[in-house]
């Protein structure tokens, strides 16, 4: 009986984990933190209380986002980014208005 309960708890936490976005995510496919499946679902980012649509990379646990620094590009054609620190919240946009938020 106890084994069945622990299986249910693990299953419920796996479902909850599937509905929350990763702690760190990047949109650049060359990055180690790129996750195409999560990006395909759509990620909403709120940084310092404002919804941002230009985030290149974020980390919720460390509290930062990387955004493009204007239209400047590096020598490989990638946008130059700046790291902004502050509270970060993330959610999957395909879950609608009642999506679980991940924040620090």
C-alpha positions as CSV (number, residue, x, y, z in Angstrom):
1,X,0.0,0.0,0.0
2,X,2.8,2.4,0.9
3,X,4.5,1.7,-2.4
4,X,1.4,2.5,-4.3
5,X,1.1,5.8,-2.5
6,X,4.6,6.8,-3.3
7,X,4.1,5.9,-7.0
8,X,1.0,8.3,-7.0
9,X,3.0,11.0,-5.4
10,X,5.8,10.6,-7.9
11,X,3.3,10.6,-10.8
12,X,1.6,13.8,-9.5
13,X,4.9,15.6,-9.2
14,X,5.8,14.5,-12.7
15,X,2.6,16.0,-14.0
16,X,3.2,19.2,-12.1
17,X,6.7,19.3,-13.4
18,X,5.5,18.9,-17.0
19,X,3.2,21.9,-16.6
20,X,6.0,24.2,-15.3
21,X,8.7,25.6,-17.6
22,X,12.4,24.8,-17.0
23,X,14.4,26.9,-14.5
24,X,16.8,28.0,-17.3
25,X,16.1,28.3,-21.0
26,X,17.7,29.8,-24.1
27,X,16.3,30.3,-27.6
28,X,19.7,29.8,-29.3
29,X,20.0,26.2,-30.6
30,X,23.8,26.3,-29.9
31,X,23.2,26.8,-26.2
32,X,23.3,24.0,-23.7
33,X,20.1,25.3,-22.2
34,X,18.1,25.1,-25.4
35,X,14.9,23.0,-25.3
36,X,12.9,23.0,-28.5
37,X,9.9,21.1,-27.0
38,X,9.5,23.7,-24.3
39,X,9.9,26.6,-26.8
40,X,7.3,25.0,-29.1
41,X,4.7,25.2,-26.3
42,X,5.4,28.9,-25.9
43,X,7.0,30.5,-22.8
44,X,5.7,33.6,-21.2
45,X,8.2,35.7,-19.2
46,X,7.5,38.5,-16.7
47,X,10.5,40.4,-15.6
48,X,10.2,42.9,-12.7
49,X,6.4,42.8,-13.2
50,X,6.5,43.5,-16.9
51,X,5.8,40.9,-19.6
52,X,8.8,40.8,-21.9
53,X,8.7,39.4,-25.5
54,X,12.4,39.9,-26.4
55,X,14.1,37.6,-23.9
56,X,17.0,35.5,-25.4
57,X,17.7,33.5,-22.2
58,X,16.5,33.4,-18.6
59,X,17.2,31.8,-15.3
60,X,14.6,31.9,-12.6
61,X,16.7,30.6,-9.6
62,X,19.4,33.1,-10.2
63,X,17.0,35.9,-11.1
64,X,18.2,37.2,-14.5
65,X,17.3,37.5,-18.1
66,X,19.4,38.2,-21.2
67,X,17.9,40.6,-23.8
68,X,19.3,42.1,-27.0
69,X,21.3,45.3,-26.7
70,X,19.7,47.2,-29.5
71,X,20.4,46.1,-33.0
72,X,24.1,45.4,-32.5
73,X,25.4,42.1,-33.7
74,X,28.6,40.2,-32.9
75,X,31.0,39.0,-35.6
76,X,29.0,35.8,-36.0
77,X,25.7,37.6,-36.7
78,X,24.2,36.9,-33.2
79,X,22.6,39.7,-31.3
80,X,24.7,41.2,-28.5
81,X,22.9,40.7,-25.2
82,X,22.9,42.3,-21.8
83,X,22.1,40.5,-18.5
84,X,19.4,42.2,-16.4
85,X,18.9,41.1,-12.7
86,X,15.6,41.0,-10.9
87,X,12.6,38.8,-10.2
88,X,11.7,36.5,-13.1
89,X,8.4,34.6,-13.6
90,X,7.8,32.0,-16.3
91,X,4.8,30.0,-17.5
92,X,3.7,27.9,-20.5
93,X,1.4,30.0,-22.8
94,X,-0.4,27.0,-24.1
95,X,-2.0,26.3,-20.7
96,X,-4.0,29.6,-20.9
97,X,-4.7,32.0,-18.1
98,X,-4.6,29.5,-15.2
99,X,-1.1,28.3,-16.0
100,X,1.2,27.6,-13.0
101,X,3.8,30.3,-12.5
102,X,7.4,29.5,-11.7
103,X,9.0,32.3,-9.8
104,X,11.7,32.8,-7.1
